[in-house]
Amino acid sequence: MPGGAVAAGGGGGESGPIKSCPRGQIFDGRTGQCIKQSSTAIDDTSRYAYGSWLARTGRYGEAIEVLSLVENKDDPRVLNYLGYANRQLGRFEVGLGFYRQALAADPDYVKAREYLGEAYLVLERPELAREQLREIGSRCGTGCEEYALLAEAIADYDAALARRS
């Protein structure tokens, strides 16, 4: 993505637009500028917002770099996106570990449960994905976005399995 591109945040509680920065820099939401990622002027909120945005836009390696700089190593949102980025890079066991850490920090964090369920589907463990779906349902109901997304992923998995039979 070009250096001047701007995209809306979403899917993780971020607010405001995120500007794409060159590798090694982080968009600082407070100043609206790209700043060296090693700068002590950048707070965890900006690190999380930019790192999760990088993950959602497919820049997984950069996302891991940025999210690893967050000082609060127990933030379930950060752990969740570390899990997501690692999973997208094919590092499933590492990703599962981060999801489990996120849920240990906050068992009600349904976004981590959704992503964990999706990982279980890729690993052909649909029973574990369905377990996460039940957990999501008990925490936010069947009408929440995370429930709908995981339910759809499970339905797609089941349909693909039926076509193979």
C-alpha atoms as one frame of an Amber mdcrd trajectory, in Angstrom:
protein
   0.000   0.000   0.000   1.426   3.415  -0.845   2.772   5.551   1.968  -0.076
   8.044   1.777  -2.943   5.560   1.840  -5.474   5.855   4.597  -7.885   3.166
   5.737 -10.540   3.073   8.384  -9.862   1.078  11.491 -12.237  -1.686  12.481
 -12.657  -5.171  13.791 -10.763  -4.526  16.969 -12.027  -1.415  18.642  -9.691
   1.091  16.980 -11.007   4.474  16.072 -10.122   6.926  13.365  -8.214   6.501
  10.136  -4.839   4.778   9.997  -2.174   6.085   7.646   0.154   3.541   6.100
   3.731   4.215   7.194   7.026   2.905   5.833   8.392  -0.221   7.503  10.047
   0.653  10.805   7.579   3.445  11.528   4.242   3.510  13.353   1.290   5.784
  12.758   0.832   7.835  15.928  -2.886   8.446  16.320  -2.294  11.381  18.652
  -0.153  13.390  16.231  -1.351  11.933  12.930   2.274  11.339  11.909   4.480
   8.339  11.162   7.124   7.983  13.877  10.044   5.559  14.251   8.701   2.438
  15.917  11.537   2.542  18.452  10.441   5.983  19.668   9.447   6.217  23.304
   6.943   8.910  22.287   4.569   6.276  20.912   2.078   4.863  23.396   0.595
   1.368  23.547  -2.717   2.596  22.125  -1.021   3.712  18.908   1.117   0.571
  18.769  -1.948  -1.644  19.125  -4.050   0.355  16.652  -1.337   0.326  14.005
  -0.258  -3.273  14.645  -3.811  -4.609  14.435  -4.408  -2.552  11.285  -1.249
  -4.013   9.732  -2.505  -7.506  10.539  -5.950  -6.837   9.058  -4.375  -5.445
   5.875  -2.134  -8.476   5.346   1.166  -7.020   6.539   1.610  -9.828   9.067
   5.361  -9.666   9.666   5.217  -5.928  10.295   2.192  -6.427  12.545   4.157
  -8.876  14.696   7.063  -6.414  14.923   4.816  -3.543  16.021   2.606  -5.544
  18.384   5.700  -7.024  20.045   6.666  -3.481  21.080   3.540  -2.997  23.207
   4.608  -2.662  26.829   1.535  -4.377  28.305   2.316  -7.961  27.291  -0.970
  -9.186  28.841  -3.310  -7.071  26.699  -5.704  -9.656  25.205  -6.268  -7.505
  22.101  -2.538  -7.476  21.373  -2.194 -11.201  22.067  -5.151 -11.875  19.774
  -3.624 -10.020  16.843  -0.231 -11.628  17.473  -2.100 -14.927  17.190  -3.885
 -13.813  14.045  -0.727 -12.581  12.296   1.203 -15.726  13.166  -1.684 -17.937
  12.018  -1.853 -16.096   8.697   1.867 -16.763   8.244   1.234 -20.492   8.777
   2.623 -20.575  12.313  -0.450 -22.265  13.736   0.981 -23.477  17.032   2.404
 -20.035  17.789  -0.925 -18.463  16.869  -2.862 -20.893  19.071  -0.545 -20.050
  21.953  -1.284 -16.335  21.606  -5.046 -16.954  21.392  -4.877 -19.044  24.559
  -2.910 -16.303  26.326  -5.506 -13.737  25.235  -8.301 -15.899  26.639  -6.384
 -16.520  29.867  -6.187 -12.736  30.269  -9.868 -12.238  29.346 -12.067 -15.330
  28.887 -14.875 -13.091  27.567 -12.818 -11.685  24.673 -14.939 -13.184  21.912
 -12.795 -11.905  19.016 -10.005 -14.217  20.224 -12.526 -17.055  20.467 -13.646
 -16.391  16.888 -10.085 -16.436  15.559  -9.235 -19.506  17.644 -12.252 -21.281
  16.163 -11.144 -20.336  12.651  -7.673 -21.723  13.384  -9.200 -24.990  14.568
 -11.065 -25.284  11.266  -7.850 -24.872   9.287  -6.324 -27.573  11.497  -9.359
 -29.789  10.767 -10.585 -29.741  14.373 -14.208 -28.663  13.816 -15.330 -29.972
  17.190 -13.012 -27.451  18.875 -14.306 -24.678  16.590 -17.869 -25.567  17.597
 -16.815 -25.416  21.245 -15.583 -21.849  20.683 -18.848 -21.014  18.911 -20.801
 -22.208  21.962 -18.545 -20.118  24.221 -19.103 -17.044  22.060 -22.848 -17.656
  22.123 -22.866 -17.887  25.901 -20.905 -14.625  26.211 -22.491 -12.338  23.618
 -25.406 -14.271  22.171 -26.017 -15.590  18.702 -26.538 -12.105  17.278 -23.031
 -10.755  17.816 -20.645 -10.350  14.897 -18.081 -12.864  16.190 -20.748 -15.554
  16.533 -22.017 -14.913  13.000 -18.523 -14.971  11.486 -17.474 -18.207  13.171
 -20.848 -19.849  12.452 -20.396 -18.955   8.775 -16.844 -20.339   8.754 -18.082
 -23.588  10.313 -20.926 -23.833   7.766 -18.416 -23.287   4.938 -16.144 -25.956
   6.420 -19.045 -28.417   6.688 -20.147 -27.682   3.094 -16.613 -28.222   1.776
 -16.382 -31.470   3.735 -19.711 -32.661   2.276 -18.522 -31.880  -1.267 -15.418
 -34.005  -0.703 -17.497 -36.997   0.407
